[in-house]
């Protein structure tokens, strides 16, 4: 049955401009944008007067139903994507993370089964956690048959899923051949392992030991190394959850040299500092344990500056939720606390409040860092990340004057803790629209289990085309003697 939705009277905000217009959505696609559109018969009409109409958010970094550190996240794809829609995010890119020696395709199929309950659109990065010829072949199958155009590399988590330099080099080279973006979790796993032992030898076993074992320079070293490897190989690279000034500076320096390097920032790192780890309540302190950890306050301003200047490009959450009982596994050893925090529902409101609300960002810059840039980098633009005729009708109607106070008592995650607890934000979604259907309206969810679509992403995006041309121009030649 055809569905028709008309949004009237709002201000359309894209990453390049904003303008007054009505938006007509038919069968899940944007069909018309005009100053005034007469409502078709049987159309559902939403009055967006005084509000903004923006592309639905894209969170390029989540972990739903993730088995990690001996337990599994409390948010599966149903609860996690429900929370996303409540916050205005209509697409997530999650991670397939094979165990060492587990075939990539088997892991991918397992995650696809888990994601069948999703209520919002989803896609996958696939992690490279080991290397042999079968991994090389599976990468090709994933790209060409399953629409995977990005591969994740953990430079941390020694004795688990950490990549050594040989694996990085092999995978980066293969990514270049396949037109897929390599992404990295930049932390030097060898140094983290060493520092964890040293901190515990000092008698520090509580959550306050976590940031001591993962200082900013440990992240910066790995970021610089990954960027250097990508530069030598000639492949674009995407650095996830940049949390410190040193990593942001490494990206800015590389970009100043002309290298195609892209940085992602988490909403939490923009507004939360490392004082949380010294809370005398273990449950409160442990709830904030994630990697990289929250940093001293001066790093926050560096991240905001990076986003405003365009040297950092996307915002995400690394939504990876573990409840208090799960976090208690590390009561006597901070290294055993399951790493992860939530935020998929709160990301857009927190960034609007702390970014647009303070003048750090314009509304169009907000759209860029919460939606459009991720769509472009992972090659789903203009289907996603843009309000234009022919784009998916994934929209958020944003009330810039409305406010709410964030709390675990009212959020839609299954978790019992919220890192933004008690924060009042001004600027929240009044409606979220997924494929032309209203799924969030004035505080109420209207979702259908399994309604989310798996999004295939084509290889060889614009970054690769330009990169290949440049590499060809710079290819050295032998001297004829």
Backbone torsions as a table, in degrees:
resi	resn	phi	psi	omega
1	UNK	NA	132.4	-178.1
2	UNK	-67.6	135.2	175.6
3	UNK	-112.7	134.5	-178.4
4	UNK	-129.6	129.0	-179.5
5	UNK	-131.7	131.2	177.6
6	UNK	-119.2	124.6	175.9
7	UNK	-105.7	118.1	-172.8
8	UNK	-113.3	142.5	166.7
9	UNK	81.6	5.3	-178.2
10	UNK	-91.2	171.7	173.5
11	UNK	-101.7	115.0	179.7
12	UNK	-75.5	129.5	179.6
13	UNK	-121.8	114.6	170.2
14	UNK	-108.5	175.9	-178.3
15	UNK	-67.5	-21.1	-177.2
16	UNK	-101.7	-22.5	-177.3
17	UNK	-168.7	170.4	173.6
18	UNK	-133.9	147.6	-176.0
19	UNK	-159.3	154.1	178.7
20	UNK	-77.1	130.0	179.8
21	UNK	-168.3	154.3	167.1
22	UNK	-89.5	151.4	-179.4
23	UNK	-128.2	123.0	179.3
24	UNK	-106.6	128.3	180.0
25	UNK	-116.8	129.0	-179.7
26	UNK	-130.5	124.4	178.3
27	UNK	52.1	43.7	172.5
28	UNK	83.0	3.3	-177.6
29	UNK	-128.2	147.9	176.2
30	UNK	-73.2	120.1	-173.2
31	UNK	-102.8	-26.7	-177.2
32	UNK	-158.5	142.4	173.3
33	UNK	-133.6	120.8	-176.8
34	UNK	-154.7	164.9	179.8
35	UNK	-59.2	-43.0	178.0
36	UNK	-140.5	127.0	177.1
37	UNK	-123.1	127.2	175.6
38	UNK	-75.3	135.8	-175.9
39	UNK	-66.9	123.8	174.1
40	UNK	-64.3	161.1	178.7
41	UNK	-62.5	137.0	178.6
42	UNK	70.4	9.9	178.0
43	UNK	-75.6	142.3	168.4
44	UNK	-81.3	132.5	-176.2
45	UNK	-117.3	130.9	174.3
46	UNK	-116.0	127.4	176.0
47	UNK	-85.9	111.4	-178.2
48	UNK	-104.1	21.0	-179.7
49	UNK	-55.4	133.5	-179.9
50	UNK	78.6	4.5	-178.5
51	UNK	-123.1	169.7	179.8
52	UNK	-106.7	143.7	176.3
53	UNK	-113.9	114.7	-172.9
54	UNK	-125.5	159.1	172.5
55	UNK	-59.6	141.5	175.7
56	UNK	-56.2	146.8	-178.7
57	UNK	-66.9	151.1	173.3
58	UNK	-120.8	117.5	175.7
59	UNK	-99.3	107.2	-173.8
60	UNK	-84.0	12.5	-175.6
61	UNK	-152.9	93.1	175.4
62	UNK	-135.5	161.4	176.4
63	UNK	-135.3	90.7	176.3
64	UNK	-95.5	142.8	176.1
65	UNK	54.9	39.8	-170.0
66	UNK	-94.8	117.5	173.4
67	UNK	-79.1	118.2	-172.4
68	UNK	-154.2	134.9	175.7
69	UNK	53.2	41.5	173.9
70	UNK	83.1	8.0	179.0
71	UNK	-149.2	-177.9	-178.1
72	UNK	-131.1	139.5	-178.2
73	UNK	-54.0	146.7	-178.2
74	UNK	-74.9	-20.9	176.5
75	UNK	-93.3	119.9	170.3
76	UNK	-90.6	-171.5	-177.1
77	UNK	-69.2	-27.1	178.4
78	UNK	-71.4	-54.2	-178.0
79	UNK	-68.9	-37.5	-178.4
80	UNK	-66.5	-42.9	179.6
81	UNK	-77.0	-25.8	172.2
82	UNK	-62.3	-45.8	177.3
83	UNK	-61.4	-39.5	178.9
84	UNK	-59.2	-48.2	-178.6
85	UNK	-62.9	-37.2	178.8
86	UNK	-62.2	-25.5	-179.6
87	UNK	-99.2	2.8	178.2
88	UNK	96.0	3.9	177.6
89	UNK	-95.0	123.8	-174.4
90	UNK	-108.1	-8.0	178.5
91	UNK	-142.3	136.2	172.1
92	UNK	-120.5	152.3	168.6
93	UNK	-117.2	110.2	-176.0
94	UNK	-96.1	-174.0	-174.1
95	UNK	-127.4	128.0	166.1
96	UNK	-88.1	121.2	-176.0
97	UNK	-125.3	95.2	-180.0
98	UNK	-66.8	147.0	168.8
99	UNK	-69.4	155.5	175.4
100	UNK	-53.7	131.9	-178.3
101	UNK	77.5	-4.0	176.6
102	UNK	-79.8	128.3	178.5
103	UNK	-56.8	137.3	-178.0
104	UNK	-58.6	-41.9	-176.9
105	UNK	-67.1	-34.8	176.6
106	UNK	-65.3	-43.3	178.4
107	UNK	-63.4	-43.1	179.7
108	UNK	-59.0	-46.5	-179.7
109	UNK	-63.9	-35.5	177.5
110	UNK	-62.8	-46.9	178.6
111	UNK	-65.5	-36.1	177.7
112	UNK	-61.9	-38.8	177.4
113	UNK	-65.6	-43.7	179.4
114	UNK	-61.3	-32.8	-174.0
115	UNK	-82.8	-2.7	-177.4
116	UNK	-62.2	-19.1	179.8
117	UNK	-87.3	-2.5	-175.2
118	UNK	-60.0	142.0	178.0
119	UNK	-103.9	-8.9	175.1
120	UNK	-120.4	164.7	179.9
121	UNK	-66.9	149.5	-176.5
122	UNK	-147.5	155.8	175.3
123	UNK	-145.1	178.6	-175.8
124	UNK	-136.3	137.7	155.6
125	UNK	-88.4	151.2	176.0
126	UNK	-118.4	128.8	-178.2
127	UNK	-82.6	142.7	172.9
128	UNK	-101.5	107.3	-174.8
129	UNK	-110.7	-2.9	176.7
130	UNK	-162.4	175.9	-176.1
131	UNK	-145.3	131.4	161.5
132	UNK	-161.1	-172.8	-175.7
133	UNK	-63.4	-31.0	179.6
134	UNK	-66.5	-35.2	177.1
135	UNK	-64.6	-43.3	178.8
136	UNK	-58.0	-43.2	-179.4
137	UNK	-72.2	-39.4	179.5
138	UNK	-64.2	-34.2	177.1
139	UNK	-59.7	-42.2	179.0
140	UNK	-62.9	-44.3	179.6
141	UNK	-63.2	-42.2	179.9
142	UNK	-62.4	-42.2	-179.3
143	UNK	-69.2	-48.5	-169.7
144	UNK	-83.2	-27.1	-176.3
145	UNK	-110.6	-23.1	-172.6
146	UNK	-119.9	5.2	173.9
147	UNK	69.2	30.8	174.7
148	UNK	-94.5	123.3	179.3
149	UNK	-126.2	27.0	176.7
150	UNK	-154.2	142.8	-179.3
151	UNK	-128.7	134.0	-174.1
152	UNK	-98.0	144.8	179.9
153	UNK	-133.7	118.9	177.0
154	UNK	-89.2	118.2	176.4
155	UNK	-91.9	1.4	177.6
156	UNK	-118.1	-175.3	179.6
157	UNK	68.5	60.8	177.0
158	UNK	-57.4	144.4	-179.0
159	UNK	66.1	19.6	177.8
160	UNK	-138.5	-94.4	-174.2
161	UNK	-115.8	15.8	-175.8
162	UNK	-72.0	137.4	173.7
163	UNK	-89.2	134.0	168.5
164	UNK	-86.1	175.0	-175.7
165	UNK	-63.7	-34.2	179.2
166	UNK	-61.9	-43.1	178.6
167	UNK	-66.2	-40.8	177.3
168	UNK	-58.3	-48.1	-177.8
169	UNK	-62.3	-46.3	-179.5
170	UNK	-62.8	-43.8	-177.5
171	UNK	-71.3	-40.3	177.9
172	UNK	-61.2	-42.8	179.6
173	UNK	-62.8	-42.8	179.3
174	UNK	-66.7	-38.3	177.3
175	UNK	-60.4	-41.3	178.4
176	UNK	-61.9	-44.3	179.0
177	UNK	-61.1	-36.0	-174.2
178	UNK	-91.8	-8.7	-177.9
179	UNK	73.7	33.7	-179.3
180	UNK	-113.8	144.5	-176.4
181	UNK	-82.3	119.6	170.6
182	UNK	-76.1	136.4	175.9
183	UNK	-121.8	151.5	-176.8
184	UNK	-133.3	138.6	162.4
185	UNK	-89.7	106.2	-170.3
186	UNK	-93.8	97.6	167.4
187	UNK	-151.0	135.6	-179.9
188	UNK	-74.5	104.2	-174.5
189	UNK	-63.9	-32.5	178.0
190	UNK	-65.3	-44.1	179.4
191	UNK	-67.8	-39.6	177.8
192	UNK	-59.3	-46.1	-179.1
193	UNK	-60.4	-44.6	178.8
194	UNK	-62.3	-47.4	-177.0
195	UNK	-66.9	-34.2	176.4
196	UNK	-58.9	-43.2	179.2
197	UNK	-66.4	-42.8	-178.4
198	UNK	-63.7	-42.5	-179.1
199	UNK	-64.3	-41.9	179.7
200	UNK	-67.3	-34.2	176.3
201	UNK	-64.5	-23.2	176.3
202	UNK	-79.3	-1.9	-179.4
203	UNK	88.4	9.2	179.4
204	UNK	-98.4	108.6	-178.3
205	UNK	-118.7	-8.2	-177.8
206	UNK	-84.0	-179.8	-177.3
207	UNK	-57.2	-24.0	178.7
208	UNK	-64.4	-18.0	177.1
209	UNK	-75.6	-20.8	-175.8
210	UNK	-61.1	-52.9	179.4
211	UNK	-67.5	-26.7	178.2
212	UNK	-66.7	-29.0	-178.8
213	UNK	-87.6	-6.0	-178.6
214	UNK	-136.1	60.5	-178.8
215	UNK	-67.3	166.8	-174.9
216	UNK	-56.7	-37.4	-176.0
217	UNK	-67.7	-26.7	175.7
218	UNK	-64.7	-38.7	175.7
219	UNK	-70.9	-44.4	-176.8
220	UNK	-62.6	-40.4	179.5
221	UNK	-59.0	-47.0	-178.0
222	UNK	-66.6	-39.7	178.2
223	UNK	-61.5	-46.5	178.6
224	UNK	-61.1	-40.8	-178.5
225	UNK	-66.5	-46.4	-179.8
226	UNK	-63.1	-40.7	179.2
227	UNK	-64.3	-40.4	179.5
228	UNK	-65.3	-42.6	178.8
229	UNK	-62.8	-43.9	178.9
230	UNK	-62.7	-36.9	-179.5
231	UNK	-65.0	-45.5	-179.7
232	UNK	-63.8	-40.5	-178.0
233	UNK	-77.6	-26.1	178.2
234	UNK	86.0	33.1	-178.8
235	UNK	-116.4	141.7	172.3
236	UNK	-61.4	156.1	-179.0
237	UNK	-142.9	146.1	-178.0
238	UNK	-122.9	121.1	-178.1
239	UNK	-100.1	118.2	-176.7
240	UNK	-82.0	162.3	178.3
241	UNK	27.8	62.9	172.6
242	UNK	-65.9	121.7	-172.2
243	UNK	-118.9	-7.7	-173.4
244	UNK	-137.1	160.6	-178.4
245	UNK	-61.1	-37.4	-176.6
246	UNK	-63.8	-39.7	177.6
247	UNK	-70.8	-41.3	177.1
248	UNK	-60.0	-40.0	178.4
249	UNK	-65.1	-37.9	179.5
250	UNK	-62.4	-41.1	178.3
251	UNK	-66.4	-44.3	-179.0
252	UNK	-62.3	-40.8	179.3
253	UNK	-63.9	-43.3	-179.4
254	UNK	-64.3	-41.2	179.4
255	UNK	-66.6	-33.8	177.9
256	UNK	-66.4	-24.8	175.7
257	UNK	-83.2	-5.0	-179.2
258	UNK	96.3	5.0	-179.7
259	UNK	-78.0	144.2	179.1
260	UNK	-87.9	91.3	-179.9
261	UNK	-124.7	137.8	-175.8
262	UNK	-130.4	143.5	-175.6
263	UNK	-123.3	142.2	179.5
264	UNK	-114.2	140.9	178.9
265	UNK	-123.4	139.8	176.3
266	UNK	-89.1	144.1	178.7
267	UNK	-55.8	-40.0	-178.9
268	UNK	-62.2	-41.2	-179.4
269	UNK	-66.3	-19.7	-179.9
270	UNK	-78.9	-21.3	-171.4
271	UNK	-133.4	-8.5	-177.2
272	UNK	-115.4	137.7	-179.9
273	UNK	-114.0	175.4	-170.7
274	UNK	-73.5	-2.9	177.9
275	UNK	-62.5	-20.9	-178.2
276	UNK	-62.0	-25.7	-176.7
277	UNK	-76.7	-11.7	179.4
278	UNK	-101.6	11.9	174.2
279	UNK	-60.8	131.4	-179.0
280	UNK	-65.7	-18.2	177.6
281	UNK	-85.4	113.9	-178.4
282	UNK	-55.1	-44.1	-175.5
283	UNK	-59.5	-42.6	179.2
284	UNK	-65.6	-46.3	-177.5
285	UNK	-66.3	-45.0	-177.9
286	UNK	-66.0	-30.8	-179.6
287	UNK	-61.5	-22.5	-178.9
288	UNK	-94.1	2.5	-178.3
289	UNK	-73.3	114.6	175.9
290	UNK	-150.7	166.4	-178.8
291	UNK	-129.1	130.6	-3.9
292	UNK	-65.0	156.9	-177.5
293	UNK	-75.4	169.9	171.4
294	UNK	-66.6	145.1	-169.5
295	UNK	-111.0	165.8	170.2
296	UNK	-55.3	152.8	-167.7
297	UNK	-57.5	-31.6	-174.5
298	UNK	-64.0	-22.6	177.9
299	UNK	-68.5	-30.6	-178.4
300	UNK	-59.8	-44.1	-178.5
301	UNK	-64.3	-35.6	177.6
302	UNK	-64.2	-38.6	178.8
303	UNK	-68.0	-43.3	177.2
304	UNK	-61.1	-42.4	179.2
305	UNK	-62.0	-39.9	178.6
306	UNK	-62.7	-41.0	177.9
307	UNK	-66.8	-43.7	-178.0
308	UNK	-66.3	-36.4	-176.9
309	UNK	-82.0	-12.6	-177.9
310	UNK	87.5	5.9	176.9
311	UNK	-81.9	-20.9	169.4
312	UNK	-115.9	149.6	-159.2
313	UNK	-124.4	-33.3	-175.6
314	UNK	-131.9	161.4	172.5
315	UNK	-123.9	142.5	-176.5
316	UNK	-142.3	-166.3	179.5
317	UNK	-130.9	-25.3	-169.4
318	UNK	55.6	38.6	-176.1
319	UNK	-56.2	111.0	-172.7
320	UNK	-151.9	89.6	-163.2
321	UNK	-99.1	127.0	173.6
322	UNK	-127.0	133.6	-175.6
323	UNK	-80.5	176.0	-176.3
324	UNK	-60.2	-38.5	-179.9
325	UNK	-64.8	-37.1	178.0
326	UNK	-70.9	-41.4	179.5
327	UNK	-65.0	-24.0	-179.1
328	UNK	-67.7	-11.3	177.6
329	UNK	-59.8	-22.3	-179.2
330	UNK	-105.8	26.2	-176.3
331	UNK	-59.4	-30.5	-179.3
332	UNK	-108.9	1.8	-176.9
333	UNK	-159.4	106.1	-176.0
334	UNK	-57.8	-26.9	-178.5
335	UNK	-69.8	-12.3	179.0
336	UNK	-101.1	2.2	176.0
337	UNK	-73.8	122.3	178.8
338	UNK	-56.1	127.3	-176.8
339	UNK	-78.6	126.8	172.6
340	UNK	153.8	148.1	175.5
341	UNK	-136.6	170.1	178.8
342	UNK	-97.0	-166.7	175.6
343	UNK	142.4	-1.5	-174.8
344	UNK	-63.5	-26.8	177.9
345	UNK	-83.4	-30.4	-171.2
346	UNK	-93.4	-18.4	-170.4
347	UNK	-48.7	-55.0	-171.5
348	UNK	-66.8	-41.5	-179.5
349	UNK	-67.6	-39.9	179.2
350	UNK	-64.2	-43.6	-178.3
351	UNK	-70.9	-36.7	175.7
352	UNK	-62.3	-49.2	-176.9
353	UNK	-62.0	-48.4	-176.1
354	UNK	-83.7	-16.8	-178.2
355	UNK	-103.8	-68.0	179.4
356	UNK	-67.1	-39.4	-177.3
357	UNK	-65.3	-19.1	179.6
358	UNK	-108.0	0.4	-178.8
359	UNK	84.4	3.8	177.0
360	UNK	-68.7	-32.1	-175.6
361	UNK	-130.8	148.4	168.1
362	UNK	-86.7	163.4	175.6
363	UNK	-56.9	-38.5	178.7
364	UNK	-68.2	-36.7	175.6
365	UNK	-65.5	-35.5	175.7
366	UNK	-59.8	-46.0	177.9
367	UNK	-61.4	-39.8	180.0
368	UNK	-60.0	-48.8	-172.3
369	UNK	-83.5	-14.9	178.6
370	UNK	-102.7	-9.1	-173.7
371	UNK	-152.2	-64.0	-168.4
372	UNK	-62.9	-43.7	-177.1
373	UNK	-64.0	-40.8	177.3
374	UNK	-63.4	-41.0	178.6
375	UNK	-61.4	-40.6	-179.8
376	UNK	-69.6	-46.8	-175.8
377	UNK	-64.6	-34.4	-177.5
378	UNK	-106.4	19.0	164.0
379	UNK	62.0	43.7	171.5
380	UNK	-123.1	16.8	176.4
381	UNK	-96.4	137.4	8.7
382	UNK	-95.2	12.3	175.9
383	UNK	-58.5	-42.1	176.7
384	UNK	-117.9	159.9	173.4
385	UNK	80.8	10.1	-176.6
386	UNK	-151.0	140.3	171.0
387	UNK	-97.9	103.5	-178.3
388	UNK	-155.4	155.8	177.2
389	UNK	-60.2	128.5	-178.8
390	UNK	97.7	-16.0	177.0
391	UNK	-76.5	157.0	174.9
392	UNK	-59.0	142.3	178.8
393	UNK	-83.0	62.2	173.5
394	UNK	-105.0	105.6	-169.9
395	UNK	-136.4	156.0	170.2
396	UNK	-129.1	129.6	174.7
397	UNK	-95.1	118.4	-167.3
398	UNK	-109.1	125.0	176.8
399	UNK	-97.6	104.4	-174.6
400	UNK	-72.7	-12.7	-178.2
401	UNK	-99.1	-22.6	-177.2
402	UNK	-73.6	154.7	-179.5
403	UNK	-140.6	161.3	173.4
404	UNK	-153.5	160.0	176.6
405	UNK	-105.2	124.6	-175.3
406	UNK	-75.3	136.6	179.2
407	UNK	-156.8	147.5	174.4
408	UNK	-64.9	-20.9	179.7
409	UNK	-71.2	-22.4	-175.6
410	UNK	-120.9	-6.5	-178.8
411	UNK	-74.8	169.3	-174.2
412	UNK	-103.2	-0.7	171.3
413	UNK	-69.8	155.7	174.6
414	UNK	-78.8	-5.8	-174.4
415	UNK	-73.8	156.3	-179.6
416	UNK	-97.7	11.7	-178.0
417	UNK	-144.6	148.5	175.8
418	UNK	-133.2	123.1	-176.6
419	UNK	-66.8	-16.6	178.5
420	UNK	-100.4	16.8	-175.5
421	UNK	-48.8	128.2	175.3
422	UNK	84.4	-6.2	179.7
423	UNK	-77.7	125.8	175.6
424	UNK	-93.8	125.2	-178.2
425	UNK	-115.3	140.2	175.6
426	UNK	-109.4	125.5	-172.6
427	UNK	106.0	100.6	-176.5
428	UNK	-142.8	160.4	177.9
429	UNK	-75.8	131.3	171.2
430	UNK	-89.4	-31.4	178.5
431	UNK	-141.8	143.0	168.5
432	UNK	-121.4	134.7	-177.8
433	UNK	-120.9	125.7	178.4
434	UNK	-120.4	118.8	-177.0
435	UNK	51.5	42.3	174.2
436	UNK	80.0	2.5	179.4
437	UNK	-111.1	137.8	178.5
438	UNK	-75.8	116.0	-177.5
439	UNK	-111.2	-11.5	176.0
440	UNK	-144.4	124.4	-179.1
441	UNK	-145.4	115.8	173.3
442	UNK	49.2	48.4	174.0
443	UNK	89.6	3.6	-178.4
444	UNK	-122.6	133.5	176.0
445	UNK	-88.2	140.7	176.1
446	UNK	-133.9	78.9	-172.9
447	UNK	-116.4	155.9	178.7
448	UNK	-121.1	121.2	-177.2
449	UNK	-57.7	128.5	179.2
450	UNK	86.4	4.6	-177.5
451	UNK	-75.7	-14.8	179.9
452	UNK	-68.1	146.0	179.9
453	UNK	-101.9	139.8	169.7
454	UNK	-76.6	128.4	-176.1
455	UNK	-103.8	113.8	172.8
456	UNK	-78.8	143.5	-178.3
457	UNK	-123.8	123.8	-176.8
458	UNK	-72.2	148.6	176.6
459	UNK	-78.9	174.1	176.3
460	UNK	55.2	60.5	172.5
461	UNK	-70.8	-178.1	-176.5
462	UNK	-55.7	-35.5	179.9
463	UNK	-57.4	-41.3	-176.2
464	UNK	-74.0	-37.1	178.4
465	UNK	-61.3	-49.3	179.5
466	UNK	-64.8	-41.2	-178.7
467	UNK	-62.4	-42.8	-179.3
468	UNK	-64.0	-40.3	178.5
469	UNK	-63.0	-42.2	-179.1
470	UNK	-67.0	-42.1	179.2
471	UNK	-62.2	-37.3	179.2
472	UNK	-64.4	-40.0	179.2
473	UNK	-64.0	-31.8	-174.2
474	UNK	-98.3	2.9	-177.5
475	UNK	-62.9	125.4	-179.8
476	UNK	-72.4	158.3	178.4
477	UNK	-125.2	154.7	178.0
478	UNK	-71.6	152.2	175.3
479	UNK	-86.1	127.1	177.8
480	UNK	-84.7	120.1	-178.8
481	UNK	-119.3	NA	NA
